[in-house]
């Protein structure tokens, strides 16, 4: 019986040790919107903000902890893209209203823990400047 309990405990600890939840804190944001002609506006003035964003790869979702919590279910992961300016990871999602959304995390080279996240749908793009807080 002790062996069974030990094996179950070890399995639980292993699962907890490999969870893949990444936490970010926003510091600024900017917005671009499509007008009636289908053209993108210039980016709005960058404004300060402090929100938490979690990427939970186990539950396949992003959660943006704004005044109204935004939940994005990940439908498809795209391979990481690397180039001379940095790396990007793209996620094809659907938000809690059923709107198709693409979320891209950009990690510029030589930027330390600073990153950008772009949350885009057919009508609007929100860009947040982020600080990576680590795994949760």
N, C-alpha and C positions, 0 to 999 in steps of 0.2 A: 504494500500500500504506500509506503514511504517513497518508493521508487516512482510510482505513478504520480504522486503529488509533486515530487521534484521535477519530473519531466514536464508536467503541465506548467509549473512555475517557470522553468527555464524557457519553455515555448512562449509564455506571456512576456517575459523580459526581452526575449529576442524580437518579438513583434514591436514592442514599445521602443526598443533601441533603433529600429530601422524605419520609424515613421518619417515621412518626408513632408513636413510642413515647414514652409519658409515664411518668415515674417519680415515685413518692410514697414517703414514709417515714411509718410509723405512729408515733404517740406514746402513744396510749391506746386501750383497747378496752372494750366492754361487750357483754353478751349478753342476749337475751330468748328464752325457749323456750316452746313450747306444752305444756300439761299434758294429761292423759288426757281432760279435758272439752273440749279444743280451744281453751282460753283462753290468751292470751299472759301470761307472767309479767311482773312488774316488771323493769325493766332491772337487771342485776347492778351491783355496785359497779364504778366505772370504775377500771381498773388500767393501769399503764404497760406499754408494749411497744415494741419497735423491730424492725419488719419492713420489707422493701421490697415494694412492689406496683408492677407494671408493667402499663400498658394499652398493648397493641401492636395498633394499628388495622390495620397491614399484615397481620398474622397472625390478626386477629380473635380476640383472647384477652386475658384477664387472667391474670397469674401472681402469686400471693402466696407470697413466699419465707419461709414459716414452717418449723418443724422438719420437717414433712412438706409438701413443695411442693404447693400447691393450684393447679390449672389449670382455668380457666373459658373454654370456647369460646363466643364471641359468636355467637348465632343471628340476633339482630335488634337494630338500633339504634333508639332512640326519639328523636324530635326534642327539642332542648334546651327546657326550660320555664323561663321567667323570670317572677318575680313581685316584689312589694315586699320580700321578705326575702332574695332571692338567686336563684340558678339551680340547676337539677338536670339531670343527664343519666342516662337509664335504659338499661340493657343487659339483654336477655333472653339467658340463657346456659344451658349445661349443664356440670356439673362433671366431673372426671375419673372419677367413679363413675356418671355418667349421670343425676344428679339435676338437675331443672330448678331454676334459680337466677336471681334478679333482682338485679342489682348497680346501685346508684344512687349517683352522686357528687353531693354537695350542696356548693355554693359560696356561703356566706352573704355578703351584701353587707358591705363594710367589714371583711372578715376577712383581707385580704392574701392570703398563700399558704396559709392554713389552710382545710381542707376536711374533710368527713366522707364516708366511704364506708359504705354499708349492703350487706351480702351476705346475702340472704334466700332461704330455701327454705320448704317447707310446715311445717317443724318448728322452725326456729331463725332468728334474725337476729343477725348480728354487726355492731356499729358500731365503726368505727375513726376516730379523729381523725387527720388527715393533715397533712403538710406537702408541698406540691408542690415537687419538686426540679428540674423542667424536662423538656425533651425529651432523649432519649438518642440 
